[in-house]
């Protein structure tokens, strides 16, 4: 079994939370507010990661944009469709 880097593991966990909000739990439809809340949580998590390594100002903002872009490009495998 491959061990994931803690940062990637956090992003994948957050991604699953995001997907749960978008797809809905137990077959229910997600609301726009749920998806927006998940996006805000992802942004907050990325901000926390950047601040944890000492980024500030424009460097922090660029890190947040890159973090969100990386997450959006990630391909999740073994996810039911």
N, C-alpha and C positions, 0 to 999 in steps of 0.2 A: 504494500500500500504506500502510495506516495504522500509525503507530508507536505502540506501547502505552507508557503511563507505566510506569517501572521497577517501581513498587510493584504495579501490576496484572499486569505481566508475571511478576513473582515469584509472585504468587498463582495465576495461571493455570498456571505451571510446576508449582507445588506441587499444584495441583488435578489436573493430569494424573498426577502421581505418586500422589496419593491414589486417583484412579480406577483406576489400574493395580493398586494393592494390593487394591481392593475387587472389581474385575472379574476380576483374575487375568491373568497373562501367558500368551500363546499358548494361550488357551482353558482354561487350568487354573483350578481353583477356588481362590479366595483363602481363607485361614484367618482366623479371628477375630483371631489375633495379628497378621496382616498389616494388617488394617483398624485395629486398635488402635494399631499402630506408626505408621501414616500419620496418624492423628488426633493422636498425640503430636508428630509432626514438624510438623504444621500449627500446633499450639499453640506449639511452640518457635520456629517461623518468625515467628509473630505477635508473640511476646514480644520477639524480636530486633528486629523493626521498631519496636516501641514504645520499647524501650530506646535504639535508635539516634537517636530524636528527643528523648530526655531524659525520657521518662515514668517515673514511679515510683509505688509504692504502689497506692492504689485507682484512680488514673487509668490506670496501666498495666494493672491487672486489667480495667477497663472496656474499654480499647482491645483487649485480647485477646478478650474476649467479642464485641465489635463486629466485629473482624477475622474471627473464625470465622463469625459470623452472615452477614457480607457474602459470604464464600466459599460458604457453604451456599445462599445465594440466587442465586448466579451461574448463568447459563445458558450452557453450553458449546455452541457450534454446530459443525457439521461433524464430529461425533463418531459413529463407527459404533455402531450399536445391535445 
